[in-house]
Amino acid sequence: MKNTLSISFSIIGIGGLISAILFSFSACNHAANNFASHDNNNVSIIIQPYNDMPKEYTQFVYSELGKVYSNLKINKPIAMPHTTWYEPKARYRADSLIRILSRSAGDNTVIIGLTTKDISHTNSNIVDYGIMGLGFCPGKACIVSTFRLRKKNVKVQLYKIAIHELGHTQGLPHCADTTCYMRDAEGKNHTQYLNAFCVSCKHKLENRGWHF
């Protein structure tokens, strides 16, 4: 299967070269080798915080996800793998983190990593592209970071990024609805406008065991 990569929720940072300040929210990679078929109503979502993530943020994501999905678990915090560190930009590689998380996921398990550290991946001709989140579409793991979020309402922003990335793991592409969690921001951080999943995205998730 041909791989395609769709980047969303990019925002411009402050100062520095453009290659260092373009931020992406997520990626949707249609790669079969990143996905194991899920039993629609028997998927466990595991929240994997890293040691730097405040417990209150993890609990907030868990609480909010629990309103729309019942099969949840929080793992004990773990250290960021040193093999994912990218020294030239002092960041962690999101794609490498996802691959490591995926290896610990069972056939009916999706893992979402939570970190405060700066994360990145390769985007077209930009070797190291700073992002807020990354998820393969579909996939077994995703990763989100608070590093590039606005200072106000960080927990709410984190949850919206998390549910966006989880949506990708469930097979949802980007959505044209400007208030849907699956919106492609196309250069800006629009999290303040995201209210819920649209009818179409919601229906697809309901078929996978989500409840709204």
C-alpha positions in Angstrom: 0.0 0.0 0.0 1.3 3.4 -0.9 2.0 5.6 2.2 0.5 9.0 2.3 1.1 11.7 4.9 -1.3 14.5 5.8 -0.1 17.2 8.2 -2.6 19.3 10.2 -2.8 21.9 12.9 0.4 23.8 12.0 1.1 27.0 13.8 3.9 29.6 13.5 6.2 29.9 16.5 8.2 32.9 17.6 11.6 33.6 16.1 14.0 31.3 14.4 14.1 29.9 10.9 10.9 28.7 9.4 12.2 25.1 9.4 12.5 25.4 13.1 9.2 27.1 13.9 6.5 25.4 11.8 4.5 23.3 14.2 2.3 20.4 13.2 -0.6 19.0 15.2 -0.8 15.6 13.7 -0.1 13.3 10.8 -2.4 10.7 9.2 -0.3 7.9 7.7 -2.2 5.3 5.7 0.3 2.6 6.3 -0.9 -1.0 6.8 2.1 -2.0 8.7 1.3 0.5 11.4 -2.1 -1.0 12.2 -3.5 -4.3 13.5 -7.2 -4.8 12.9 -9.2 -4.0 16.0 -12.3 -5.8 17.3 -14.6 -2.8 17.1 -16.0 -3.0 20.6 -13.1 -4.5 22.5 -10.3 -2.0 22.1 -8.4 -0.9 25.2 -7.0 2.6 25.1 -4.0 2.8 27.3 -2.8 6.3 28.4 1.0 6.2 28.8 2.4 9.3 30.6 6.1 9.9 30.6 7.9 10.9 33.8 7.7 14.6 32.9 3.9 14.7 32.5 2.0 16.2 35.5 -0.4 13.7 37.1 -3.2 16.2 37.0 -2.9 16.5 33.2 -3.0 12.7 32.8 -6.0 12.4 35.1 -7.8 15.2 33.1 -7.3 13.4 29.8 -8.4 10.1 31.4 -11.6 11.7 32.9 -12.6 13.4 29.6 -11.9 10.3 27.5 -14.0 8.3 30.0 -17.0 10.3 29.0 -16.9 8.9 25.4 -15.0 5.7 25.8 -15.2 3.2 28.6 -12.3 0.8 28.1 -9.5 3.0 29.5 -6.4 2.4 31.6 -3.5 4.6 32.8 0.0 3.1 32.9 2.6 4.1 35.4 4.9 6.9 34.1 8.0 5.9 32.2 11.2 7.6 31.1 11.5 9.0 27.6 13.6 6.5 25.5 17.0 8.0 24.9 17.1 6.4 21.5 14.4 8.9 20.4 16.4 12.0 21.3 17.4 14.2 18.4 20.4 16.1 19.5 20.7 18.8 16.8 17.3 20.4 17.8 17.1 19.0 21.4 13.8 17.2 20.7 12.4 13.7 20.8 11.4 12.1 17.5 7.6 11.4 17.6 7.6 8.7 14.9 10.2 6.8 16.9 8.2 7.2 20.1 5.1 5.9 18.3 6.9 2.8 17.0 8.2 2.0 20.5 4.7 2.4 22.0 3.2 0.3 19.2 5.5 -2.6 20.0 3.9 -2.9 23.5 0.3 -2.7 22.1 -1.7 -5.9 21.7 -4.0 -6.7 18.8 -6.9 -4.8 20.4 -4.9 -2.1 22.2 -4.2 1.6 21.3 -1.6 3.5 23.3 -1.4 7.2 23.6 1.8 8.8 25.0 1.7 12.0 27.0 4.7 14.3 27.4 5.7 17.9 28.1 8.8 17.5 26.0 9.4 19.0 22.5 8.6 16.4 19.8 9.1 16.3 16.1 9.1 14.3 12.9 10.1 14.6 9.2 7.7 16.6 7.1 8.4 16.7 3.4 11.7 18.6 2.9 11.8 19.7 6.6 14.0 17.1 8.3 13.0 18.0 11.9 9.5 19.5 12.1 8.3 20.5 15.6 4.8 19.2 16.4 2.2 19.0 19.1 1.0 15.5 18.2 1.4 12.6 15.8 -0.8 9.7 15.0 -0.9 7.1 12.2 -4.2 6.6 10.4 -5.1 3.9 11.3 -2.6 2.8 13.9 -1.9 1.3 17.3 -0.2 4.3 19.0 0.0 8.1 19.0 1.8 10.8 20.9 0.9 14.3 22.2 2.9 17.0 23.8 2.1 20.2 25.8 5.4 21.8 24.8 3.9 24.0 22.1 0.5 24.7 23.6 -0.7 28.1 24.7 -0.2 28.8 28.4 -3.9 29.2 29.1 -6.2 26.1 29.4 -3.3 23.7 28.7 -5.3 20.7 30.0 -8.2 21.4 27.6 -5.9 21.8 24.7 -4.1 18.6 25.6 -7.3 16.7 25.6 -8.4 18.0 22.2 -5.0 17.1 20.7 -5.2 13.7 22.4 -8.7 12.9 21.0 -7.7 14.1 17.6 -4.7 11.7 17.5 -6.8 8.9 18.9 -9.3 9.6 16.1 -6.6 9.0 13.6 -5.7 5.7 15.2 -9.3 4.7 14.7 -9.1 5.4 11.0 -10.5 8.9 10.9 -8.9 11.3 8.3 -9.0 15.1 8.7 -12.5 16.7 8.6 -13.8 19.7 6.7 -16.0 20.7 9.7 -14.3 23.7 11.3 -15.6 22.7 14.8 -14.8 19.0 14.6 -12.0 17.5 16.6 -10.6 16.1 13.4 -10.2 19.5 11.7 -7.0 20.2 9.8 -5.9 23.6 11.1 -3.9 24.4 7.9 -1.3 26.5 9.5 -2.9 27.6 12.8 -3.8 26.3 16.2 -7.6 26.2 16.2 -8.2 24.1 19.3 -10.3 26.9 20.9 -12.9 26.4 18.1 -13.1 22.6 18.4 -16.2 21.5 20.3 -16.8 17.9 19.5 -16.8 15.3 16.7 -19.0 16.1 13.8 -22.0 13.8 13.0 -20.0 11.9 10.4 -16.9 11.4 12.5 -19.0 10.6 15.5 -20.9 7.9 13.6 -17.7 6.2 12.5 -16.4 6.1 16.1 -19.8 4.8 17.4 -19.3 1.9 15.1 -16.0 1.3 16.9 -17.5 1.2 20.4 -17.3 4.9 21.3 -20.4 6.5 22.9 -21.6 10.1 22.8 
